[in-house]
């Protein structure tokens, strides 16, 4: 879909301006010859200056002949019309920009590698602050919130001193134009939260999340998509579409409740793993190339001895599905071994991205596109 930037001056404005300027210069020339024929001793510059003064109604002070005065009256009317058009257009442009800024409707098409949050939560401020805390190099103006929430709530978020610089767009994130307005094509990550503006049931809310995830995949296949849903049905739909992250809150709640009947303190343990405020949490780091082909135990010992960090597992096929498949196929094309090529093609077909493998065997061999799951200080 071709994008059109809003231009301040269109071809119609230019045509009107050129037409008025031509008429104006024609009247100046006619006035000049009228004054010369009446015996006035004046230059063309003098006439031009006098005609400019007619805007303030001073033409009668300098012009004495009836014909020249008649031309001056026409010029005065034309000047007032011209100034009205210009000042009116500039005023409407400034007012329009001001309103767009206040309502969060301005286009953010210059953003790249930014994070888009689609939807609304009552604690969305805490979510944004947590994102900034866990991504210390991320400036707040690289975060965009797209929501159809009440205007007063949006304005309160915009006026919050801790969130100064946050981009907010009021609109329906299930519409392609809305996503284009926040430069979805160049986003690095998107969080789809879902929001219930019309008292919809859980499945209808999830259907909006599902549609938005599909639109993002079509617009930007390299974008990391994380979707929060409320029903198992749409969890399966999103996983079938290879959505990178599917957060099914009821599943986690059910697990914690059931596990707590057998283990005391499980909720606090899980909370500590995620983030208990002490700066230590579960994190994932990309495995350096020097570890490829080496056993897991070597990586485990290095993290423990050199960084005092506990490794709890490996994340296989870390990244975005399309990029990983493209990389594997590109690597296969370099091989002359047909058996190896067929094997890689089978691997692509059954590839499962971001597959966690906790506590693998010591002799587990590390490979490309893996992440190491650690518990340590937040970077």
N, C-alpha and C positions, 0 to 999 in steps of 0.2 A: 504494500500500500504506500503510495507516494505521499510524502509529507509536504505540507505547504506552510511556510513560515509567514506570519502576519507581517506585511510590509506597511511602514508608516505612510508612504506615498505610493499610491497605485497609478496606473497609466491614466486613469480618469482625472485624478488630481493634477497630474502633469499637463494634460490637455487643457484643463480649465485655467491653470496658471499661465501657460503659454498664450492662450487666447486673450486673457485679460491683459497680459503684458504687451501683446501686440496692439491691442486697441489703445492702451495707455500711451505707447510710444507714437502711435498714429496721431492721437489727439495733441501730443506735445509738438509734433512736426507741424500740424495744421495751425496750432496756436502760434507757433514761431513765425510762420509766413504771414499770418493775419496781423501780427504785431509789426512785422517789417513793412508790410504794405500800408499800414496806418501811419508810418513815419517814426515808429518807436525805435530808439537806438538801444538795442539789446542783442546779446549773444544767445546761442542755443542753450548754454549752461544756465543763463539767467532765466530763460523761459522754463527750463526743467525745474529749477529751484522754485519758481513762482507756482508752478503747477503742483509741486509737492505741498506747498503751503496752503493750497486750496482745500486740503483735508481739514484744516482748522477754520476754513471759511474766510481766509484773508485774501481771496482772489480779487475782491472788489477794491481793495486798497491799492493794488498794483496794476490792475487791468481797467482800461477806460473805454475801449471800443465795444459796442453791443455784440458783434460777432464773437470776439474773444471772450467776453463775459458768458455768452451762451455756451461756448465750448467749455469754459471753466465750470459752469454748473453741471454739465454732463460729466466732466472729469470728477467733480466732487461726489456725485452720486455713484459713479463707478468705483471711486476710491473707497467710499464707505462700504459698498457691497464687497469689494475685494478684502478689506480688512475684517469685515464681519465673517466672511468665509474662513479666512486663515485663523483668526482668533477663536472662532467657534470650533474649528477642527482641532486646534491645539488643546483647547479646554476640554473637549470631550475625550481626547486621547489621554490627557493627564488624569481625568476623573475615572476613566475606564481602567487605567493601570492601577490607580489607587484602590478601586473596588476589587479588582482581581487579586491584588496583594492581600487585602483584608479577608476575602472569602476563600482564599487558598485555591483559586482557580487558574493561577498563572501556570504557564507551561514550563516544565523543567527539562527541556530537551537537550541541555548541554551536559547533564550529569552522566558520568561513566563510572563503572565499578562501584556502584552504590548499593545500598540495601533498601528494599521496598517492603513495607509492612502493610498488608491489605487487611482491613478490618479494624475492630475496636474491642478493647477490653477495659473494664473499669479501672484496672491497675496498669494501664498502658504506659504511664509515666515510669513506673518501676521497671517495666520491661525494657524501655528505651535506655534508662540509666544502667541497667544490667548489661545491655549490649555494649554500651560505651565503656563500661568497666572491664569487660572481657575482651574488648578490642581497643586497646589503649591508643593505637595509632589511627583510629577511625574518627574523623571530625564529625560533629553532629550534623553539619550541612550535607553529609553524605548519606543521611537517612531520610526517607520519604514515607509519610503515613498517608494512605489513601483510604478514606472512610466516608460513609454517608450518615455519620452520627449527627446529633443535634448541633446546630451552629454554636450555641452557647458553650457546649462542652469543648468543641474544637477551638473556640476563641480562648477559653481558659487554658487549654494546653499550649496554645501559641503564645499566650502572655506569661507563661511560667518562666521565671528567671533562669532556672536550671536547664531549660530546654531552648534557650535562645539560639536561633539559627536553624531550628528543626523545620524541614519542609513538610507542609500539610496540604493535601489536595482533597477538597470535598467533592465526592463523586462516586459513581457506581463502578467498582473495580471489575465487574463482570463484562464491562463494555471495552472493546478493543481501543477505542479512541482515548478512553481514560488511561489505559496502560501506556499508550503512545505518548500521552502528555507527561508522563513521569519517566520517559526514556527507558521503558522496559527492555528494549532491544539491547541495551548496554549495561543492564544491572548485573551484579555479581551474585546476589542472593535475594530471595523473596520469602517472606513469612506470610502465610495466608491463615488468618485467624478465624475468619467467619464472623458475621455479626447479624443480629436479629432485629431488624428495624420494624418489621410488620408482624411481630408475634408468630413467626413461622415455626413449624415443628423442626425437630433436630435434623431430619432427613432433608428437608428443603434447604436448611442452612448449609448442610454438607454438600448439597448439589451445587450450590453457588461456589463453594470452595473447589469442588471438582472441576467445574467449568473454567474457573480462573486458572487452575493448575494446567489444564490442557492448553489454554490460550497462551500462557507463559512459555510452555514447551514449543509452541508453534512460532512465537515471536522471537524467543531467545533460547535455543536448545542448549546453550552452555551455562545457563543460569542454574544455580543450586536452589531447588525448591523445597521448602519445608511447609507442610500443610497440617493444620490442627483440625481434627474432625471429632464428631460426637457419636457416630454410629459405625458398627462393625462392617456394615454393607459397603459404605464408601471407603472404609479402610482397605477393603479388598480391591475395590475399583482403582484406587490410587496406586496400590502396590502392583496391580496388573499393568498399569501405565508406567511402571518404574519410576515413580516419584521418589526423589532422593531421601526425603524424611517424611514419615507419616506419624503424627503424634495422636494416638488414640487414648485420650485421657481416662476413659472408663477402664481400659485394660490395665493401666498402671494402678489405678485406685483399687481394682479388684485384686491385683497381685499383692499389694501392700496389706489389704485387709485379710486375705487368706493366709499370707505368710505370718502375719502378726499373731495368729492363733497358735503357731508352733514355736516362733522365736520372739522373745521379748526384746524390744528396742529396735526392730527392723526399720521402722519409719525414720528413726533418728539416724540410723546407719546410712540409709539411702539419701536422706537429706544432706548428710555430711559428704557423701560421694559427689553430689551435684554442686552444692555450695552452702556451707554453713556459716559463711562470713569470716572465716579465718584466713582466707586467701588460698586455701588448698582445695582442689577439686579434680574430678576426672577430666583429662584433656587428651587430645589426639595430635600427635606430631607426625609429619611426613618422615618416612625412613630414608636416611641418606643413602646415596648410591654405594658407599663403601661397605654397607651391610648386605647388599644383594648377593645371594648365594651362600651366605653364612648361616650357622644354626641360631635358633632363637636364644639359646642360653648365653651366647656371646653378647647379644644386645642387652639381655636382662642384666648381666653382671656389669656391663659398662655403665648403664644408667644408675645402677645402685652404687657402684664404687666411685664414679666420676662426678655424678650429680646428686647423689643421695635421693634418687627418685625411684619409686616402686613401679615396675612394669607389670600390668595385669593381663595383657593380651595383645592381639594383633587385629587390625582392621584390614581385611582383604578387599582388593579392588576399590580402593579409596578414590573417590572423585565422581565426576559426572559421567553417566552411562555412555553418551554419544562420543565423548572425548576418549574414553577408555577403549571402546570398540574400534574407533578410528586408529588409535595408536597400535593396538594389537594387529589389526589388518595391515597397517603400514609396515610393521615389523615382519609379518609373514611374507610380504612381497619381496623382502630382501633375501629370503632363504631360497636355496636351490633344492632343499629336501622336501619332496612332495608329502611325505608322511607328516613332517612338522607343520607344513602349511595346512593340511587337512585337520590336524589336531588343534591348531590355533583357530580355525574357522568353527570348529565344534565348541571351543572355549567361548568364542564370541556369542554363539547362539544360546548358550546356557549361562552366560555371565550374570552374576548377582553382585551388584555394586554395594559397597559399604557393608560387607559381611563381617560381623565381629566374631573373633575366635579367642575366647578367654582361656588363659592358662594352657597354651599349647604345649606339646612335648618338647623336651630340651633339644632334640635333634630336628625340630621343625625348620625347614629351610626357608629363609626369607627371599622374597621375590620383588619385582617391580610393583609400583602402584600400591604399596602397603603403607599403613599408618601404625604407629605404636601407641597403644592405650596406656596412659600413665596416670598416677596420682601424685600431684606435686603442686608447687607454688604456681599461681597463675602468672603467665608471661606478660 
